[in-house]
Amino acid sequence: MLVLLVVFMVAAPLLTVGVPVDLPQTQAPPITDPKEPLVISINNEGHIFIQDADVPTDALVPRLQAITGANPDALVYVRADKSIDYGRVLEVMSLISAAGFRKVSLIAQSPKGVSAKAAANPAAAAPAASR
């Protein structure tokens, strides 16, 4: 059974990738990791990019394996424009997972007006219920 770890994170200030995508928003806390991840972007037309380089779907796995030295513990972040079909995102993530990469995460933006601290502890940000 293939186990896929999907973590939503706040990464806009941490990652600067040249492919313009309109990220969806999430309440998940940011993840701080000292290793620099490999960023896969899917733009609003469904094109795949590794960092800034446009990559055909059939060349994605061989390029990832060449870049990472086929290291299954390499960090891979997937950024996708919120306007594209969810199936396209799953297709790309399943290719990455099937290639043996175990640390695959999705990237999203924190909603406007929500601080990183509030996203890290949603219970603290919620108003207290009145009795």
Buried (B, 14 or more C-beta within 10 A) or exposed (E): EEEEEEBBBBBBEBBEBEBEBEBBBBBBBBBEEEEEBBBBBBBEEBBBBBEEEEBEEEEBBEBBBEBBEEBEEBBBBBBBBBEBEEEBBEBBBEBBBEBBBBBBBBBBBBEEEBEEEBBBEEEEEEEEEEE
